[in-house]
Amino acid sequence: MSDTRSRTLTGKVPRERIVMLELPRLEASVLDGYRALVDLTGTVSDAMDALGIVGTVPAFVLQPMLAGKRAVGQALTVRNVEKKQQIFRAASEKVNLMGESEAHNLAEAGDIVVIEGLLGCSNLGGQSATIGHRQGEAAVIVDGSIRDPDASRELGFPVWCRGVTPITGKWRLETVEINGPVSVCGVQVRAGDLVCADDAGVCFVPREHAAAILDEARRIDAGDTLRKGEIERGVDVSTLMTRKYK
C-alpha cells in the first residue's frame, strides 16, 4: 500500500476539510470473502437484516451505469452541497469548487469513491471517472447525477448513481468535506466502511460489522447454493419447501 500521507494534495479542498488522509483498513481476507459471494448484494442485504443493520439501496434508486459489474471496496467519501454563488457569475469568473478529484488523489487501488451529491447537475464527469479508473478504484457511487456516462462505459469502469444529466456541476456545487460522514439515500456512510454493489443495488456495511456480516452472508450463501443445486437436480417442490437451507 502506498503512503497517502506523503502524497501531494491537489488543493481543490482546504486541508482542514479533509477529515482523514488514510482510511482504516479491513483485512484483505474480509474483502476477498465478500468478493467470493455468489449473490453479492442480495446475500449481504439478507445478512444485514439478520443482524439488524440497515444499509441497502436498491438499483431503482442507485442505478448501475454498466450492467453486469460487481464491486467490493472501502468507501472514500465526498460531500457536495449547492453553491450559493449565482451560476452565471461563477461560470463567467471560472469559480469551480468541485473537489472529488482530491478523493481520487487519495484513493488506493480497490477503493470506492462515495459521493453525497446533488440532483440535476453533474457530481462526476467523464474525465473524473477516467482518473478514478486510472487510480485503480473499484467503482464510484453517487447519490446524485453524473454526466458523460459513455466515458466510464468505454473504460468498463462501474458507476452507480441516481441518473444522468448534461448540466455541469462546476458552477453549481461545492465540495465541503472529504472522508467525513455522508448520507447516501438516507444511509450514513463513513470513510472506511465496506461497499458492495451489483446490478441489484448497493450495500453499505459499517466497517466494525464487516466480519460478522460476512460470516452470516457465507452461511446464507452456502444454503442458497445447496438449494439451487437441489432444484437443478429435480428435487420435488414439496420436499424443497420442507427443508431448511439457511
Secondary structure per residue as TSV (DSSP state, phi and psi in degrees):
chain	resnum	aa	ss	phi	psi
A	1	M	-	360.0	134.4
A	2	S	-	-76.3	158.6
A	3	D	-	-92.3	100.0
A	4	T	G	-69.4	-18.4
A	5	R	G	-64.3	-26.4
A	6	S	G	-96.6	0.8
A	7	R	S	-75.9	139.5
A	8	T	-	-72.5	127.1
A	9	L	-	-77.1	154.8
A	10	T	-	-79.0	-24.0
A	11	G	S	83.8	2.0
A	12	K	S	-70.5	-24.2
A	13	V	S	-127.0	131.0
A	14	P	-	-54.9	141.2
A	15	R	G	-54.9	-35.8
A	16	E	G	-69.3	-12.8
A	17	R	G	-97.6	4.5
A	18	I	B	-100.2	105.1
A	19	V	-	-66.6	-39.4
A	20	M	-	-147.7	146.4
A	21	L	S	-93.1	-25.1
A	22	E	S	-123.7	126.7
A	23	L	-	-75.5	146.4
A	24	P	-	-70.4	123.6
A	25	R	-	-96.7	138.0
A	26	L	-	-80.3	156.7
A	27	E	-	-63.7	142.1
A	28	A	H	-58.2	-32.4
A	29	S	H	-65.3	-31.2
A	30	V	H	-69.2	-47.6
A	31	L	H	-59.8	-44.3
A	32	D	H	-64.1	-35.0
A	33	G	H	-62.6	-41.6
A	34	Y	H	-66.1	-41.0
A	35	R	H	-63.1	-26.2
A	36	A	T	-83.3	-10.0
A	37	L	-	-63.2	139.6
A	38	V	S	-70.6	-53.8
A	39	D	S	-107.0	95.2
A	40	L	H	-61.9	-72.4
A	41	T	H	-73.1	-31.7
A	42	G	H	-62.6	-45.1
A	43	T	H	-69.1	-42.9
A	44	V	H	-64.6	-40.7
A	45	S	H	-60.6	-43.7
A	46	D	H	-62.3	-40.8
A	47	A	H	-65.9	-38.7
A	48	M	H	-65.9	-40.1
A	49	D	H	-57.4	-44.9
A	50	A	H	-63.5	-28.0
A	51	L	T	-101.8	5.9
A	52	G	T	72.3	32.4
A	53	I	-	-115.6	127.1
A	54	V	-	-97.8	128.8
A	55	G	-	-176.4	21.1
A	56	T	E	-108.8	134.0
A	57	V	E	-119.9	120.7
A	58	P	E	-71.9	162.1
A	59	A	T	-70.7	-17.0
A	60	F	T	-73.8	-12.1
A	61	V	T	-100.2	-54.6
A	62	L	S	-104.3	102.7
A	63	Q	E	-87.0	135.3
A	64	P	E	-74.7	129.5
A	65	M	S	-83.1	-9.7
A	66	L	S	-138.5	108.3
A	67	A	T	-66.8	148.0
A	68	G	T	83.7	6.7
A	69	K	-	-99.4	146.7
A	70	R	-	-123.1	149.3
A	71	A	E	-144.6	137.5
A	72	V	E	-135.3	127.4
A	73	G	E	-175.4	175.7
A	74	Q	E	-93.8	146.2
A	75	A	E	-80.0	132.4
A	76	L	E	-115.2	114.2
A	77	T	E	-99.6	149.5
A	78	V	E	-134.8	133.9
A	79	R	E	-119.2	119.6
A	80	N	E	-107.6	145.8
A	81	V	E	-132.4	164.1
A	82	E	E	-68.7	134.1
A	83	K	-	-75.8	139.7
A	84	K	-	-79.8	-24.9
A	85	Q	S	-68.5	144.5
A	86	Q	-	-58.3	137.2
A	87	I	H	-59.0	-48.4
A	88	F	H	-59.9	-42.0
A	89	R	H	-66.0	-44.2
A	90	A	H	-61.0	-39.6
A	91	A	H	-69.3	-42.9
A	92	S	H	-69.8	-31.2
A	93	E	T	-94.6	1.0
A	94	K	T	57.0	45.9
A	95	V	-	-93.0	96.9
A	96	N	-	-109.4	112.2
A	97	L	-	-110.3	16.3
A	98	M	-	-69.1	134.9
A	99	G	-	-132.5	20.0
A	100	E	H	-64.5	-18.2
A	101	S	H	-61.6	-29.3
A	102	E	H	-67.5	-34.7
A	103	A	H	-65.0	-43.6
A	104	H	H	-60.2	-38.3
A	105	N	H	-62.8	-36.0
A	106	L	H	-88.0	-14.6
A	107	A	-	-66.5	141.0
A	108	E	-	-95.9	158.2
A	109	A	T	-55.6	130.7
A	110	G	T	95.9	-11.8
A	111	D	-	-71.9	161.3
A	112	I	E	-123.1	119.8
A	113	V	E	-78.9	126.3
A	114	V	E	-117.4	119.7
A	115	I	E	-114.1	123.0
A	116	E	E	-86.2	109.5
A	117	G	-	-128.7	-158.2
A	118	L	-	-115.2	151.9
A	119	L	S	-91.9	146.7
A	120	G	S	96.9	-23.9
A	121	C	S	-130.5	165.0
A	122	S	B	-80.6	131.5
A	123	N	S	-102.4	-8.0
A	124	L	S	-155.4	123.7
A	125	G	-	-107.9	-177.7
A	126	G	H	-63.7	-40.5
A	127	Q	H	-68.6	-38.3
A	128	S	H	-64.9	-41.0
A	129	A	H	-63.4	-37.4
A	130	T	H	-64.4	-39.8
A	131	I	H	-63.9	-44.1
A	132	G	H	-58.2	-42.8
A	133	H	H	-62.2	-44.4
A	134	R	H	-62.8	-33.9
A	135	Q	T	-74.5	-8.8
A	136	G	T	85.9	16.2
A	137	E	-	-64.2	150.4
A	138	A	S	-78.1	-28.9
A	139	A	E	-178.1	174.1
A	140	V	E	-130.1	136.0
A	141	I	E	-115.7	127.1
A	142	V	E	-127.2	115.8
A	143	D	E	-83.4	80.5
A	144	G	S	157.2	-163.6
A	145	S	E	-100.0	156.1
A	146	I	E	-127.6	171.2
A	147	R	-	-136.2	173.2
A	148	D	-	56.7	50.0
A	149	P	H	-63.6	-24.6
A	150	D	H	-63.1	-30.0
A	151	A	H	-62.3	-48.1
A	152	S	H	-71.0	-34.6
A	153	R	H	-63.7	-42.9
A	154	E	H	-63.8	-30.2
A	155	L	H	-83.6	-13.0
A	156	G	T	70.9	27.3
A	157	F	-	-98.4	117.0
A	158	P	-	-76.6	135.0
A	159	V	E	-134.0	134.9
A	160	W	E	-114.5	136.8
A	161	C	E	-157.8	178.1
A	162	R	S	-85.6	-16.2
A	163	G	E	163.0	-179.0
A	164	V	E	-119.2	146.3
A	165	T	-	-145.8	152.1
A	166	P	S	-88.9	-4.4
A	167	I	S	-86.6	125.0
A	168	T	-	-68.3	149.2
A	169	G	S	-93.9	-5.4
A	170	K	T	-55.6	-38.0
A	171	W	T	-101.5	2.8
A	172	R	T	-119.3	-18.1
A	173	L	E	-135.1	165.5
A	174	E	E	-135.7	132.7
A	175	T	E	-83.2	117.7
A	176	V	E	-105.7	-11.9
A	177	E	E	-161.0	144.2
A	178	I	E	-120.5	132.5
A	179	N	S	63.2	27.6
A	180	G	S	-100.7	178.5
A	181	P	-	-68.1	142.1
A	182	V	E	-129.5	159.9
A	183	S	E	-111.1	119.4
A	184	V	E	-117.7	107.3
A	185	C	T	53.1	38.7
A	186	G	T	87.4	-3.7
A	187	V	E	-102.2	128.2
A	188	Q	E	-77.7	130.7
A	189	V	E	-126.2	132.7
A	190	R	-	-113.1	153.6
A	191	A	T	-56.8	130.6
A	192	G	T	96.5	-13.0
A	193	D	-	-63.8	157.0
A	194	L	E	-87.6	137.9
A	195	V	E	-120.5	130.9
A	196	C	E	-125.0	133.0
A	197	A	E	-144.6	143.0
A	198	D	E	-155.4	-163.8
A	199	D	T	-63.5	-21.5
A	200	A	T	-85.9	-21.1
A	201	G	E	151.1	-157.7
A	202	V	E	-132.9	134.2
A	203	C	E	-113.5	130.4
A	204	F	E	-107.6	113.8
A	205	V	E	-105.4	117.3
A	206	P	-	-54.4	134.2
A	207	R	G	-56.5	-39.6
A	208	E	G	-70.0	-15.6
A	209	H	G	-106.3	3.8
A	210	A	H	-60.8	-42.5
A	211	A	H	-68.1	-42.4
A	212	A	H	-67.1	-40.1
A	213	I	H	-67.1	-36.7
A	214	L	H	-62.3	-43.1
A	215	D	H	-58.1	-45.8
A	216	E	H	-67.7	-38.9
A	217	A	H	-64.8	-38.1
A	218	R	H	-64.3	-39.8
A	219	R	H	-63.5	-44.7
A	220	I	H	-65.0	-43.4
A	221	D	H	-61.3	-42.2
A	222	A	H	-64.3	-42.0
A	223	G	H	-63.8	-42.6
A	224	D	H	-62.8	-40.7
A	225	T	H	-64.5	-41.5
A	226	L	H	-62.2	-45.5
A	227	R	H	-65.3	-41.7
A	228	K	H	-60.7	-40.4
A	229	G	H	-62.8	-40.9
A	230	E	H	-70.1	-35.0
A	231	I	H	-61.5	-45.8
A	232	E	H	-65.4	-30.2
A	233	R	T	-82.1	-4.0
A	234	G	T	91.2	16.7
A	235	V	-	-58.6	132.7
A	236	D	-	-66.3	155.7
A	237	V	H	-62.2	-41.4
A	238	S	H	-61.2	-36.5
A	239	T	H	-69.6	-43.7
A	240	L	H	-57.9	-38.2
A	241	M	H	-73.5	-17.8
A	242	T	H	-94.4	-12.1
A	243	R	-	-92.2	142.6
A	244	K	-	-100.9	120.3
A	245	Y	-	-103.6	-22.0
A	246	K	-	-155.1	360.0
